Amino acid sequence: MGIIIAIIVGGIIGWLASIVMRTDAQQGIILNVVVGVIGSFVGNWIGGLFGSGATLTTFSVVGLFWSFVGAVVLLGIVNLIRRGSVR
């Protein structure tokens, strides 16, 4: 059940990050889920470096924040590679 929740939350986080980065019209729901889930891992890894990352077994607002930050960073990197600019 945890993986289903991770996919749903990852999709929402990816969608919100795509709205912030203004790439929502260019990507579909599948890419939103992929960016959200991978961004969550990246963000929580970055948060772990600062001692405030989340784990898959616990829910926290700090973990959601780091997931969102990771998804935004991941979208920025993807935009940089695809277009040569972050926007």
C-alpha positions in Angstrom: 0.0 0.0 0.0 2.9 2.3 0.7 4.1 2.3 -3.0 0.6 3.3 -4.2 0.6 6.3 -1.8 4.1 7.2 -2.9 3.0 7.2 -6.5 -0.1 9.3 -5.8 1.8 11.8 -3.6 4.6 11.8 -6.2 2.1 12.7 -8.9 0.7 15.6 -6.9 4.2 16.8 -6.0 5.4 16.5 -9.6 2.3 18.4 -10.9 2.8 21.2 -8.4 6.5 21.4 -9.3 5.6 21.6 -13.0 3.2 24.4 -12.3 6.0 26.3 -10.4 8.5 25.7 -13.2 5.9 26.5 -15.9 6.2 23.1 -17.7 2.8 21.8 -17.0 1.5 22.2 -20.6 4.5 20.3 -21.9 4.2 17.1 -19.9 1.5 14.6 -19.1 0.4 12.9 -16.0 2.9 10.1 -16.4 5.9 12.5 -16.5 4.4 14.3 -13.5 4.4 11.1 -11.5 7.9 10.2 -12.6 9.3 13.7 -11.8 7.5 13.6 -8.5 8.7 10.2 -7.4 12.3 10.7 -8.5 12.3 14.3 -7.2 11.1 12.9 -3.9 14.1 10.6 -3.6 16.5 13.4 -4.7 14.9 15.9 -2.4 14.9 13.6 0.6 18.5 12.7 -0.1 19.4 16.4 -0.1 17.4 16.9 3.1 19.3 13.9 4.6 22.5 15.8 4.0 21.1 18.6 6.2 19.8 16.1 8.8 16.1 16.7 8.0 15.2 14.2 5.3 12.2 11.9 5.5 11.9 8.1 5.2 9.4 6.0 3.3 8.0 4.6 6.6 7.1 8.0 8.1 5.0 10.9 6.9 6.2 14.4 7.6 5.7 17.9 6.4 9.4 18.3 6.1 9.6 15.3 3.9 6.9 16.8 1.6 8.9 20.0 1.5 12.1 18.2 0.5 10.2 16.2 -2.1 8.8 19.4 -3.7 12.3 20.9 -3.7 13.7 17.8 -5.3 11.1 17.8 -8.0 11.7 21.5 -8.8 15.5 20.9 -8.9 14.9 17.8 -11.2 12.6 19.8 -13.5 15.2 22.6 -13.6 17.9 20.1 -14.6 15.7 18.5 -17.3 14.9 22.0 -18.7 18.6 22.9 -18.7 19.5 19.8 -20.7 16.5 20.0 -23.1 16.6 23.8 -23.8 19.8 25.1 -22.5 17.9 27.4 -20.0 16.1 26.8 -16.7 13.4 29.4 -17.5 
